[in-house]
Amino acid sequence: MKIQISPHFVKELRIKTGAGMMDCKKALQAADGNMEMAVETLRKKGLASADKKSTRSATEGIIDSYIHIGSRIGVLIELNCETDFVARRIEFQKLAKNLAMQVAACQNVFYVSIKHIPQDIIDREIRIESEKEDIIDKPPKMKDQIIKARIDKRLKEMCLICQPFIKDQNIIIEDLIKQHIALLGENIQVRRFQRFLLGEKIDLN
């Protein structure tokens, strides 16, 4: 016998996850009314759905900006989706703003994802790690493993989608975007961003 779920409970789950009313009701029934279990179920379902949408073309969207308090740091970011309708949604616009804030907060982030890092930058990082004194005398296999682990860590540090979300350290930016793909039903991609620092690269000579 299925547990009876109140409409108020269903609505609360829908607000938390962005899933459809029937999906929320089924998730709550399957979880015997446990809200946390239902949220986890829908998130897993939503992320799977987001992965399928990630290959679809996204050519609409917005260019948004963020100016940090004191006006010393500014960010421009282009966030793409599939339709102008979704681009006008408040959830999409809030996502763009949050991503711009994230870029402003992460001074070591220069690329959207690892695939955007130029090969010469990767080669330089490998060379630097390979020449560090603490691994010179390590056996070759161990040395290669250490270098690989350090390079993976370093590359992630340079990428926006690998960063913990500044407003919720339990998720990374990639998951935040996937949650919005599930919520809005369209592919969403960060195309590019640019950070501006007051006085940067000014030649005083």
Backbone bond lengths (Angstrom), bond angles and torsions (degrees), N, CA, C in turn:
res aa  C-N    CA-C-N  psi(-1)  N-CA   C-N-CA  omega(-1)  CA-C   N-CA-C  phi
1 M - - - 1.470 - - 1.539 109.99 -
2 K 1.351 115.02 127.72 1.452 119.61 -178.78 1.520 111.30 -74.22
3 I 1.319 116.07 139.24 1.452 121.60 177.04 1.526 109.74 -69.79
4 Q 1.316 116.52 142.00 1.467 121.63 178.46 1.528 109.36 -81.07
5 I 1.320 115.33 126.33 1.464 121.39 -179.02 1.526 109.41 -111.46
6 S 1.315 116.22 127.86 1.464 119.51 -179.05 1.528 110.94 -72.31
7 P 1.334 118.09 147.10 1.473 121.77 178.15 1.524 112.34 -57.09
8 H 1.334 116.45 -33.66 1.466 120.18 179.25 1.526 111.06 -63.17
9 F 1.329 116.30 -39.40 1.464 122.03 179.66 1.530 110.30 -67.61
10 V 1.331 115.17 -40.29 1.466 120.81 178.30 1.530 109.89 -63.27
11 K 1.326 115.66 -43.70 1.459 120.83 -179.51 1.534 110.99 -63.08
12 E 1.322 116.24 -39.74 1.464 120.96 179.36 1.526 110.82 -62.49
13 L 1.333 116.27 -41.66 1.463 120.50 178.75 1.526 110.57 -67.31
14 R 1.329 116.48 -37.82 1.466 120.15 179.57 1.520 111.06 -63.70
15 I 1.333 116.76 -39.69 1.461 121.32 178.88 1.533 110.48 -64.66
16 K 1.330 116.24 -38.48 1.461 121.05 -178.70 1.524 113.22 -70.63
17 T 1.329 116.18 -34.85 1.463 119.63 -171.21 1.527 114.93 -112.93
18 G 1.348 117.17 -24.00 1.455 120.08 -176.22 1.516 113.40 80.30
19 A 1.333 117.48 5.42 1.467 121.23 -179.66 1.530 110.27 -77.53
20 G 1.336 116.66 165.55 1.457 121.66 179.24 1.523 112.31 -68.78
21 M 1.332 115.95 158.93 1.464 120.78 -176.53 1.528 112.06 -59.79
22 M 1.335 117.74 -44.40 1.460 121.03 -178.82 1.529 110.84 -66.87
23 D 1.328 116.77 -39.57 1.466 120.22 177.40 1.525 110.73 -62.73
24 C 1.331 116.12 -39.69 1.465 120.76 178.62 1.525 111.08 -65.15
25 K 1.307 115.95 -43.51 1.465 120.29 -179.65 1.527 110.88 -62.89
26 K 1.342 116.41 -45.01 1.463 120.74 179.69 1.528 111.44 -64.03
27 A 1.343 116.23 -40.06 1.462 120.32 179.86 1.521 111.25 -64.62
28 L 1.330 116.73 -39.86 1.466 121.38 178.57 1.526 111.37 -68.18
29 Q 1.320 116.50 -39.55 1.463 120.05 177.69 1.523 111.00 -65.17
30 A 1.328 116.22 -42.20 1.467 120.68 179.85 1.528 111.31 -66.21
31 A 1.339 115.78 -29.38 1.463 120.88 -179.28 1.519 112.10 -94.44
32 D 1.349 116.93 10.30 1.473 122.03 -178.97 1.520 112.18 55.11
33 G 1.337 115.22 36.62 1.456 120.29 176.23 1.516 115.10 84.81
34 N 1.348 117.05 2.62 1.460 120.74 -179.90 1.534 109.25 -78.37
35 M 1.321 116.61 111.56 1.457 121.95 -174.77 1.526 111.83 -62.35
36 E 1.344 118.10 -44.79 1.457 121.39 -177.43 1.530 111.86 -63.01
37 M 1.342 116.15 -41.98 1.464 120.29 178.33 1.526 110.72 -65.30
38 A 1.326 116.41 -39.07 1.468 120.95 179.61 1.521 110.92 -66.20
39 V 1.328 116.84 -41.07 1.470 121.37 177.44 1.524 109.94 -60.90
40 E 1.337 117.13 -45.32 1.456 121.72 -179.44 1.528 111.31 -61.92
41 T 1.334 115.92 -41.95 1.465 120.91 179.34 1.523 110.97 -62.06
42 L 1.322 116.55 -46.30 1.461 120.60 -178.18 1.523 111.80 -69.83
43 R 1.314 117.64 -34.36 1.457 120.32 177.96 1.523 110.51 -65.29
44 K 1.331 116.17 -42.31 1.461 119.65 177.95 1.523 110.16 -62.74
45 K 1.318 115.73 -42.27 1.464 120.64 178.76 1.522 110.69 -65.91
46 G 1.323 115.20 -40.19 1.466 120.36 -179.36 1.506 112.47 -67.11
47 L 1.330 117.37 -41.22 1.456 120.58 -179.63 1.519 110.92 -67.93
48 A 1.332 117.08 -35.75 1.464 120.20 176.43 1.514 109.80 -63.36
49 S 1.340 115.48 -41.15 1.463 120.86 178.14 1.521 110.64 -65.18
50 A 1.322 116.55 -38.12 1.459 121.32 -179.86 1.523 111.07 -64.47
51 D 1.340 116.83 -39.41 1.459 120.25 179.47 1.524 111.56 -60.64
52 K 1.332 117.06 -37.31 1.461 121.18 179.32 1.525 111.23 -68.38
53 K 1.332 116.78 -33.87 1.468 121.08 -177.74 1.527 112.31 -79.73
54 S 1.344 117.19 -15.72 1.463 120.49 -171.44 1.526 113.83 -66.91
55 T 1.336 117.92 -15.13 1.469 120.45 179.54 1.525 112.43 -92.47
56 R 1.333 117.62 -6.49 1.460 120.30 -177.71 1.527 110.58 -77.86
57 S 1.332 115.75 151.06 1.456 121.59 -178.09 1.525 111.38 -66.57
58 A 1.336 115.79 134.60 1.468 121.32 178.23 1.523 108.05 -129.08
59 T 1.333 116.42 101.06 1.468 120.39 -175.45 1.531 113.05 -119.65
60 E 1.333 117.28 -5.14 1.465 120.87 174.10 1.525 108.30 -95.58
61 G 1.306 117.11 -174.50 1.458 120.21 177.46 1.511 112.95 136.34
62 I 1.324 115.72 -155.82 1.465 120.98 -178.64 1.526 110.36 -143.08
63 I 1.329 114.73 158.47 1.458 121.60 166.89 1.523 106.39 -108.60
64 D 1.321 116.09 121.18 1.463 120.52 -176.52 1.526 109.71 -120.19
65 S 1.321 115.05 168.07 1.464 119.56 -178.06 1.518 110.38 -138.16
66 Y 1.320 114.53 159.36 1.460 121.16 173.72 1.523 108.10 -143.30
67 I 1.320 116.05 128.48 1.461 122.15 176.57 1.519 107.33 -114.96
68 H 1.319 116.74 118.97 1.457 120.87 -177.52 1.528 110.48 -71.09
69 I 1.329 115.85 154.09 1.462 121.79 179.36 1.534 109.32 -54.56
70 G 1.316 116.29 130.70 1.453 121.24 -176.91 1.513 112.72 97.79
71 S 1.359 115.33 -10.02 1.471 122.30 174.81 1.530 113.67 59.14
72 R 1.333 117.31 32.17 1.463 120.16 178.88 1.529 112.49 -101.71
73 I 1.339 116.04 -15.40 1.462 121.12 177.60 1.521 109.00 -131.12
74 G 1.328 116.43 131.28 1.461 120.92 176.88 1.519 110.51 -134.57
75 V 1.330 115.98 151.19 1.468 121.31 -179.06 1.518 110.06 -135.97
76 L 1.320 115.68 136.71 1.461 122.53 167.44 1.528 107.65 -112.74
77 I 1.327 116.74 136.83 1.458 120.04 -179.05 1.527 110.24 -140.51
78 E 1.321 116.57 139.63 1.468 121.72 175.03 1.527 108.20 -107.67
79 L 1.337 114.90 119.60 1.467 121.53 178.96 1.517 108.40 -115.86
80 N 1.328 116.58 123.11 1.462 121.63 -175.23 1.524 112.81 -105.02
81 C 1.327 114.92 148.18 1.465 123.03 172.54 1.531 107.05 -139.18
82 E 1.331 117.34 -170.36 1.461 120.27 -174.74 1.524 113.71 -91.85
83 T 1.332 117.71 -30.13 1.464 120.42 -175.48 1.521 111.83 -134.91
84 D 1.319 115.23 155.70 1.455 121.64 176.87 1.529 110.94 -65.62
85 F 1.337 116.30 -28.48 1.470 120.73 178.92 1.527 110.59 -60.22
86 V 1.326 116.65 -48.22 1.467 120.35 179.50 1.523 110.22 -68.56
87 A 1.330 117.75 -35.64 1.464 121.24 179.44 1.527 111.71 -59.46
88 R 1.345 116.63 -27.43 1.467 120.67 -179.76 1.528 112.48 -87.79
89 R 1.323 117.37 -9.34 1.466 120.32 -178.91 1.522 110.16 -67.02
90 I 1.317 116.54 139.40 1.464 121.62 -178.07 1.520 111.09 -62.31
91 E 1.356 116.77 -33.51 1.463 120.03 179.95 1.532 111.24 -64.90
92 F 1.328 115.94 -38.66 1.464 120.81 179.14 1.526 110.07 -68.00
93 Q 1.323 116.61 -42.76 1.458 120.80 -178.78 1.529 111.61 -67.55
94 K 1.338 116.11 -35.66 1.470 119.58 175.96 1.522 110.55 -66.76
95 L 1.337 116.32 -37.20 1.458 120.13 177.70 1.524 110.31 -61.89
96 A 1.330 116.55 -45.07 1.464 120.78 179.04 1.528 110.65 -59.23
97 K 1.312 116.28 -43.11 1.466 120.33 179.79 1.528 111.35 -64.69
98 N 1.345 116.16 -42.90 1.464 120.12 178.99 1.530 111.44 -63.62
99 L 1.318 116.40 -38.09 1.456 119.96 179.24 1.526 111.28 -68.10
100 A 1.323 116.40 -38.38 1.467 120.13 176.71 1.532 110.53 -63.89
101 M 1.331 116.26 -41.02 1.467 120.45 176.35 1.522 110.96 -62.67
102 Q 1.326 115.88 -38.73 1.466 120.86 179.21 1.528 110.30 -61.54
103 V 1.320 116.86 -44.63 1.466 121.20 179.51 1.529 110.22 -61.93
104 A 1.326 116.15 -40.96 1.470 120.13 179.16 1.529 111.29 -63.26
105 A 1.333 115.90 -35.57 1.467 120.72 -176.64 1.520 112.95 -80.05
106 C 1.325 117.77 -21.95 1.465 122.05 -174.87 1.522 110.12 -108.30
107 Q 1.311 116.05 89.73 1.464 121.22 -174.16 1.532 113.76 -68.22
108 N 1.328 117.14 -21.05 1.467 120.34 -178.83 1.521 113.02 -93.50
109 V 1.328 117.22 4.12 1.464 121.49 179.15 1.527 109.50 -91.85
110 F 1.345 115.46 124.24 1.458 120.21 -178.20 1.528 113.23 -126.39
111 Y 1.335 117.09 -11.51 1.461 120.90 -174.91 1.526 110.14 -132.66
112 V 1.337 115.53 155.93 1.469 120.18 178.96 1.518 110.17 -69.06
113 S 1.341 117.25 -50.20 1.462 121.94 -178.91 1.523 109.45 -146.51
114 I 1.322 116.82 173.11 1.463 121.09 -177.41 1.527 111.39 -61.00
115 K 1.323 117.01 -34.86 1.467 119.49 -179.11 1.529 112.74 -66.29
116 H 1.324 117.20 -15.37 1.460 121.11 178.61 1.532 112.87 -89.60
117 I 1.329 118.06 -6.65 1.462 120.55 -178.84 1.523 109.70 -77.68
118 P 1.327 118.89 124.89 1.472 121.58 179.12 1.529 111.43 -60.20
119 Q 1.319 116.30 146.67 1.464 120.88 -177.11 1.521 111.81 -62.44
120 D 1.336 117.87 -32.82 1.466 119.01 -179.77 1.526 111.98 -66.39
121 I 1.336 116.60 -30.21 1.466 120.75 176.12 1.524 109.86 -69.66
122 I 1.327 116.69 -42.94 1.468 121.07 178.46 1.523 109.97 -62.81
123 D 1.335 116.86 -44.24 1.471 121.44 179.45 1.529 110.83 -61.18
124 R 1.322 116.42 -39.09 1.468 119.94 179.34 1.522 111.27 -64.30
125 E 1.339 116.14 -43.07 1.467 120.40 179.18 1.527 111.09 -63.97
126 I 1.336 116.31 -39.60 1.469 120.21 178.54 1.533 110.03 -63.62
127 R 1.316 115.74 -42.15 1.467 120.40 -179.98 1.533 111.11 -63.24
128 I 1.321 116.71 -42.86 1.467 121.24 179.49 1.521 110.54 -62.15
129 E 1.334 116.45 -46.59 1.465 120.18 -178.92 1.525 111.46 -66.65
130 S 1.316 116.57 -36.73 1.469 121.12 -177.46 1.531 111.81 -66.05
131 E 1.332 116.27 -25.69 1.469 120.37 -175.52 1.528 113.38 -98.30
132 K 1.332 117.15 4.46 1.467 119.54 -179.68 1.528 110.79 -70.77
133 E 1.312 115.76 139.91 1.454 122.08 -172.80 1.533 113.50 -64.17
134 D 1.326 117.52 -31.00 1.464 119.34 -173.93 1.531 113.97 -71.59
135 I 1.356 117.99 -8.41 1.467 118.84 179.31 1.533 113.26 -121.93
136 I 1.314 116.36 1.92 1.467 120.08 -176.84 1.533 112.00 -56.60
137 D 1.328 117.87 -41.51 1.465 122.01 -175.07 1.529 113.34 -93.85
138 K 1.332 117.21 7.32 1.467 120.30 178.95 1.532 110.25 -74.81
139 P 1.352 117.53 151.89 1.469 120.30 173.76 1.530 109.47 -59.31
140 P 1.340 118.07 147.78 1.469 121.52 -175.48 1.526 114.84 -51.71
141 K 1.339 117.15 -44.41 1.463 120.00 -178.04 1.522 111.22 -64.99
142 M 1.330 115.76 -45.05 1.464 120.39 178.53 1.530 110.55 -64.47
143 K 1.325 115.66 -40.34 1.460 120.76 179.49 1.528 110.93 -60.68
144 D 1.328 117.17 -43.45 1.470 121.85 179.24 1.527 111.07 -63.28
145 Q 1.337 116.60 -40.23 1.468 121.33 179.54 1.525 111.40 -65.12
146 I 1.321 115.24 -41.71 1.474 119.82 179.46 1.522 110.26 -65.47
147 I 1.318 116.14 -44.38 1.469 120.50 -179.83 1.520 110.40 -61.73
148 K 1.336 116.49 -45.31 1.473 120.41 -179.95 1.520 111.47 -60.12
149 A 1.336 117.23 -45.19 1.463 121.17 -179.57 1.527 111.19 -63.07
150 R 1.329 116.06 -41.42 1.468 119.82 -179.81 1.522 111.74 -69.26
151 I 1.332 116.48 -38.27 1.465 120.01 178.82 1.522 110.51 -66.41
152 D 1.331 117.09 -43.80 1.467 120.82 177.84 1.530 110.42 -57.23
153 K 1.326 116.18 -44.37 1.464 121.29 179.58 1.531 110.66 -64.42
154 R 1.328 115.94 -44.70 1.471 120.50 -177.91 1.522 111.54 -64.55
155 L 1.331 117.59 -42.74 1.459 120.60 -179.22 1.520 111.34 -65.20
156 K 1.322 116.45 -38.76 1.466 120.02 178.06 1.526 111.16 -64.89
157 E 1.327 115.98 -35.25 1.468 119.94 178.82 1.525 111.83 -62.88
158 M 1.337 117.17 -25.03 1.460 121.62 -177.39 1.522 113.28 -90.75
159 C 1.341 117.86 -5.04 1.469 121.73 -171.93 1.527 112.75 -111.04
160 L 1.314 115.44 134.23 1.461 121.72 -177.95 1.518 112.50 -60.11
161 I 1.344 117.63 -49.03 1.465 119.38 -171.86 1.527 113.00 -70.28
162 C 1.338 117.77 -11.34 1.468 120.67 179.70 1.524 112.64 -92.88
163 Q 1.328 117.89 -3.86 1.464 121.07 -175.08 1.528 112.14 -82.88
164 P 1.332 117.79 143.48 1.469 120.45 170.64 1.529 108.74 -62.31
165 F 1.324 116.83 136.98 1.460 121.89 -179.34 1.523 109.35 -65.49
166 I 1.319 117.30 128.65 1.471 120.79 -175.11 1.531 113.05 -62.33
167 K 1.340 117.20 -23.30 1.468 120.47 179.99 1.527 112.94 -96.09
168 D 1.327 116.83 -7.71 1.464 121.79 178.18 1.520 107.95 -159.08
169 Q 1.327 116.78 95.31 1.461 122.01 -174.66 1.528 113.33 -67.85
170 N 1.329 117.90 -6.62 1.458 121.27 -179.78 1.523 113.04 -79.41
171 I 1.326 117.34 -12.68 1.463 119.98 179.06 1.525 109.35 -128.44
172 I 1.337 115.62 155.15 1.460 119.98 174.73 1.524 108.70 -98.56
173 I 1.317 116.52 167.25 1.463 121.37 -176.10 1.525 111.73 -59.88
174 E 1.333 117.50 -37.21 1.461 120.61 178.40 1.527 111.07 -57.38
175 D 1.339 117.02 -42.62 1.468 120.74 179.09 1.523 111.47 -69.93
176 L 1.340 116.49 -36.25 1.467 120.32 176.97 1.524 110.28 -59.64
177 I 1.327 116.47 -44.27 1.468 120.62 178.91 1.523 110.51 -64.67
178 K 1.333 117.08 -42.18 1.468 120.76 179.06 1.528 111.66 -62.80
179 Q 1.317 117.00 -36.37 1.467 120.27 176.85 1.524 110.42 -61.69
180 H 1.322 116.55 -38.51 1.469 120.05 179.41 1.528 111.75 -75.32
181 I 1.329 117.23 -29.42 1.469 119.73 172.86 1.517 109.64 -62.91
182 A 1.330 116.08 -43.93 1.468 120.68 178.32 1.525 111.06 -65.57
183 L 1.325 116.79 -39.45 1.457 121.73 -179.06 1.513 112.58 -68.50
184 L 1.334 117.22 -44.51 1.464 122.01 -172.67 1.528 113.53 -96.17
185 G 1.330 116.92 -13.93 1.458 120.57 174.24 1.515 115.41 77.55
186 E 1.336 116.62 17.90 1.465 120.32 179.15 1.521 110.23 -136.45
187 N 1.341 115.18 157.02 1.450 119.76 173.30 1.531 109.39 -66.01
188 I 1.322 116.66 138.29 1.467 122.71 178.70 1.519 107.80 -131.07
189 Q 1.326 116.20 131.06 1.459 120.97 -178.91 1.519 110.93 -139.78
190 V 1.321 115.40 139.88 1.468 120.11 168.80 1.521 106.55 -82.03
191 R 1.315 116.38 118.10 1.469 118.88 -179.49 1.521 111.74 -84.16
192 R 1.332 116.22 -44.95 1.466 119.80 -177.29 1.523 109.55 -166.13
193 F 1.322 115.13 163.25 1.468 120.85 174.61 1.519 108.61 -152.06
194 Q 1.317 114.66 160.14 1.466 121.00 177.57 1.520 108.54 -141.55
195 R 1.324 115.95 129.32 1.463 121.79 177.93 1.522 109.09 -102.95
196 F 1.331 116.60 138.06 1.456 122.29 179.13 1.527 108.96 -120.76
197 L 1.331 116.45 126.71 1.455 122.23 176.99 1.519 109.18 -112.94
198 L 1.294 117.77 129.48 1.460 122.24 -178.07 1.529 110.63 -56.73
199 G 1.334 115.81 125.60 1.456 120.50 178.46 1.509 115.12 83.17
200 E 1.343 117.30 -0.36 1.471 120.41 -177.99 1.529 111.48 -64.62
201 K 1.337 115.57 134.47 1.466 123.99 175.66 1.528 114.21 62.07
202 I 1.341 116.14 23.05 1.472 119.31 174.62 1.527 108.87 -82.01
203 D 1.310 116.93 124.74 1.457 122.65 179.43 1.523 108.93 -88.57
204 L 1.347 115.97 112.55 1.462 120.85 -177.64 1.518 112.77 -90.40
205 N 1.329 117.12 -0.29 1.478 119.46 -179.73 1.528 111.09 -84.13
